[in-house]
Amino acid sequence: MAKENKSETMRKLINGELKYPKVFKGYLWKTFGLNKVKKSCNHEETHKYLCRHLNMMKANMNWPTLDCTDFDQLLSFLINEKQFINYTLNAKLKATAIYGYFLEQFSQVFIMKQLKNETTTTLKDFLKEHLNISDSYSRKLRWLGKLFYKYERIQSLCISLNELYKRKVAIENMLNLDNEKSQFWMNKINL
């Protein structure tokens, strides 16, 4: 590619005059030297990011007492609380974390039912049919419930589940590899 052709092509790409298949986007940006450097967050940056979203107000919602082995009780809770979390996704994560925790418990009970041949449907299909929850959203909720059940301070964040999930790897690394920060997020906010 001649020098003038390269600069002309680059100008057209940047101005949107030239369309290209998305498959080649990375190759083109690399060819023109416009690669975005993927920045990895260290534990301190992740910790500071989360602290910026920490809500110091006391949460009113308490953990419900449910029998985590009772299929019907878990299903009833999940159906009743589904509407509530739809309206609080961008608010405190506590309700979403509680829902995710019990969704994880439910999925374990459901798998036991499958192993006993009490049901032939898949968890994915069951959640879609009865709770209208997609498989990917279910994984996010269960991840939140599983991982952050013991990190009470994280349940006080004012951030959406999707925004938090984007930083999943960095958060898991921080909590698993940095004992000081892990202890900080494990401790409850005392008001």
N, C-alpha and C positions, 0 to 999 in steps of 0.2 A: 504494500500500500504506500503510495507516494505521500510525502510530507503534507502537501496541500490537500490531498484527498482525505487524509486522516484528520486534519484540523477541521475541514469542511464537514466531514461526517460527524465528528464530535460536536460541532456547533449545532448541527441538525438534530442530533440525539438529545442534547441538552434543551433545546428550544421546543422539542416535541414535534418537529417537522418530519422526522423519520421514525417510523414505528418498527419495532423488532419483536420477535417472539420472546416471551418471558424466559424461556429455557436458556437463551443466550445472554441474558442480562448480566450475570456474573462474569462471563467471559468478556463481554464488551467493556464493562467497567474496569476489568483487570487489564485489558489491552490498552485502554486509554489512560491507565494509571490513576483511576479514580476510585480504587477500592476503599471501602469503609473499613477502618481498623476495628476489629471486634474487641471491645474493651471488656476485660473480665473484672468483676468487682471483687475486692478483697473483703475480708470479714468486717473490717472497720467501716468501710463504705456501706455494706449491707446493713450493719447495725445502725448506723446514722440514718440511713434511708427509712428503716422501719420506725425508729424513734420519732422521726418527723410526723409520722402518721398515728402516733400513740395518743389515744384519748384518755385523759386522766379522770374523766367522770366515771362514777360507779355505774356498772351495768345492772339493770333491774332484773334481767332474765336469769333464772337459776337453772341448774341442770335438773331435768326431770328424773324421777326415780322410775326406771323401767326394768323389767326382767329382760335382759339382753339375750335370753335364749328362747323367748316366746315369740314365735313368728307373727301371730295375729296382733299382739300388743305393739310390736315394732312397726308393722305395716300400718296400723291405725295411727300411730304417732307420725309416721312419715307422710301419710296422706293429709292429716290435719295441719301439719306445720309447713307443708310445701308452699302454700299461699303466702305465709308470713315471710319466708326467706326470699321470695321473689321481690318483695318490696324493700328488702333491707340489704341487697347485694352491695350497694355503695355506702352503706352505713357500717355500723360495728359488725365485726366478723363473728361475734360470739354466737348469735343465732345460727349462722351458717356453719360454724364449727360444731355446734351441738348437733345440728341436722346431719352433717357429714359423719360425725362419730357414730350416730345411730344408724345411718345408712351403711356404714362399714360393718356394724354388728349384724344388721339385717342381711347383708350379703354373705356373711359367714354362716348364718343360720340357713339361708337359702341354699348355699353350697352343700350343707349337711343334708338338706332335704333331697337335693339332686343325687348325692351319694347313696341315699337310702331308696332311690328310685320312687320318691313320693311326688316328683314333678318331672316333666320332660322338657319344659320350656327353659330357655336360657335366662340368666340374670338380666342380660341386656334387654331381651324382649319383655320380660316381666316388668322391669322398671319403666320401659317406654309405655307399656299398656296401662299399668296401674298408677304410675306417678307422673307420667309424661316427662321423664328425665332421659336425656340422651346418654349414650355410653360415655362420651368424653366429659360431659358435665358431671356425671356420676363419679368418674375417676377423680376429678378435681375436688368434689365434695368429700369423697372418702379420703383423699390425700390430706386435706385440711383437717378432717376429724381425727385421723390416725396420728398424724405427725404432731399436731398442736394440742392434742388432748392434755398433754402434760405441761405445755407451755402456756400457762394461764395469762400471762401478760400479752401474748400475741393475740389472744382473743379480744383484746381491747383496742385493736387497731381500727382506724377509720380508713379503710381502703377496700376496693372491690376485690372479690375473689380472683378475677382474671388478672388484675394488676399484680396481686401477690403471686399468683401462679407463674407469671412471666419470670419471676425471680426464684423459682422453685429450687434450682440447683444451688444457687448462691446461698439461699436461706438454709437449705439442708446442710451444706458444707459448713456454714458458720455455726449452726447448732451442734453438729457432730464433731467438729474439730476445734472449736474454741470454747473451752470449759467456762471461762469467765462470762462470755456473752450468753452461753447456754443457761447458766445459772441466773443471769439477769432476766432472761425471758421466761424462765421457769417460775420465778417469784411472782406472786399475786400483787397487784397494786393495792396498797392499803390506804384508804381514805379516812 
